[in-house]
Amino acid sequence: MIAWPDALVREVARRRCVLFLGAGASASAADPEGRRPKGWQELLRDACTLVRSDEARAAIEEMIAEKRYLLCLQAITQETDRSDYHDFLNTHFNNPGFQPGELHRIILALDSRLVITTNFDKIYERLCLSSSQEGYKVVNYYTDSLGDELRADTRLIIKAHGTIDDIQRMVFTKSEYHSAKQNYPHFYTLLKSIFLTNTCVFIGCSLDDPDVLLVLEDVRITATSQRPHYALVLEGEHSTYALQDWTDAFNIRALEYGPDHDGLLTALQDLQSRVDEYRSINPQG
């Protein structure tokens, strides 16, 4: 069980905490047959089947084994037919059969005003738009009105890398990231300001997730060590050196759960309980 810092519980309860959802959050969804969205390694191995050159495929598989995911993604886009690649993305990220899991429902119940996600699917936003009594807006990194929305009191789901609804503007590789950074610099300025002025909790984000690394590569999260950001990670999955690097580079403190991924759900249920208790005692925040 995670020993939740009291300060973090207060931040979440007062809706001053930003939740950042990675691929692991989507992995908690399932379709009626019990199938779940693929993790990074499985997804990239499937994408390798689109590569026609045996030599290129072997090199890409080696990069997958070494967890060089960003370079692997770039190589796959260069070695595959564009239409086949788009069909592949649509198949994997636009499956309406995937239904939100308990993890998504707890995240919704925590009721953060700002949720940032690098996921292309629409699993969490469908839950918010269909079951919440609050007004939600979904905005992409290229949405011109993002600055105005941040100043309003609307609950926002910010798609930091775009959506499967607009494959042409999905940020999935380094080159696509650099293009987005060049064409939409205001978004990265706003993203940096969000990290500078809010506590952020990373949920379902591995330290080697390429989508998260792309964000952190540009947005160097700076704040005093007395006010860190937090990442929920599986105990034993990363070395102490890797966890210390996240602290040193981004001021992100790891909160470890375990002994397996079911521990994340248990930990978040505990957080929800503590947040609900705080809100019942302090209804005005």
Secondary structure as GFF3:
##gff-version 3
##sequence-region A 1 285
A	DSSP	alpha_helix	6	13	.	.	.	ID=ss1
A	DSSP	beta_strand	17	21	.	.	.	ID=ss2
A	DSSP	alpha_helix	23	26	.	.	.	ID=ss3
A	DSSP	alpha_helix	40	48	.	.	.	ID=ss4
A	DSSP	alpha_helix	54	65	.	.	.	ID=ss5
A	DSSP	alpha_helix	69	79	.	.	.	ID=ss6
A	DSSP	alpha_helix	82	93	.	.	.	ID=ss7
A	DSSP	alpha_helix	102	110	.	.	.	ID=ss8
A	DSSP	beta_strand	114	117	.	.	.	ID=ss9
A	DSSP	alpha_helix	123	131	.	.	.	ID=ss10
A	DSSP	beta_strand	136	140	.	.	.	ID=ss11
A	DSSP	alpha_helix	146	151	.	.	.	ID=ss12
A	DSSP	beta_strand	155	159	.	.	.	ID=ss13
A	DSSP	three_ten_helix	164	169	.	.	.	ID=ss14
A	DSSP	alpha_helix	174	183	.	.	.	ID=ss15
A	DSSP	alpha_helix	185	197	.	.	.	ID=ss16
A	DSSP	beta_strand	199	203	.	.	.	ID=ss17
A	DSSP	alpha_helix	210	218	.	.	.	ID=ss18
A	DSSP	beta_strand	229	234	.	.	.	ID=ss19
A	DSSP	alpha_helix	240	250	.	.	.	ID=ss20
A	DSSP	beta_strand	252	257	.	.	.	ID=ss21
A	DSSP	alpha_helix	262	281	.	.	.	ID=ss22
###
